Amino acid sequence: MTAETLLFFQGHAEALPLYERLEQALLERIPGTTIRVSKTQISFYNRRGFGAVSFNPVRRAADRPPVWLTVTFGLQYHKESPRIDVATEPYPNRWTHHVLISSVEEIDEELLEWLEEAAAFSAAKR
């Protein structure tokens, strides 16, 4: 864990275990993943960015659990799932999906497969 990462979670320390589990799973499953920490998000890269975590509030405050983290990933199509809180198409055939997670159990096979698919999509871009 870097000092930058710990600084990112300042004020949200209870969400750190969610991030630690996700980071561990991504580094194990997607070789060559690099991590960049900024003020507003922690991004995951291969050739290009394929995913991120943030405290982007994709749900109204009344609908968010006390501990949460938003996982974002990009695909070339709109992924349909009740787990996906928001999906937008900022460019043709470039869909950004946001999933709010609140427990380590939600970092499951389905979410990790979406992130793997996003990494493959990112790596294949010209």
LINTAHU-V78356 format. One record per helix or strand of 2 or more residues. SS is the DSSP state (@ for helix, = for strand). FROM is the first residue (numbers start at 1). LEN is the number of residues. If there is no record, write none. Layout:
ss=[SS & SS]
from=[FROM & FROM]
len=[LEN & LEN]
This chain:
ss=[@ & @ & = & = & = & @ & = & = & = & @ & @]
from=[3 & 13 & 34 & 41 & 49 & 61 & 69 & 86 & 94 & 104 & 109]
len=[6 & 17 & 4 & 5 & 6 & 3 & 7 & 6 & 8 & 3 & 16]
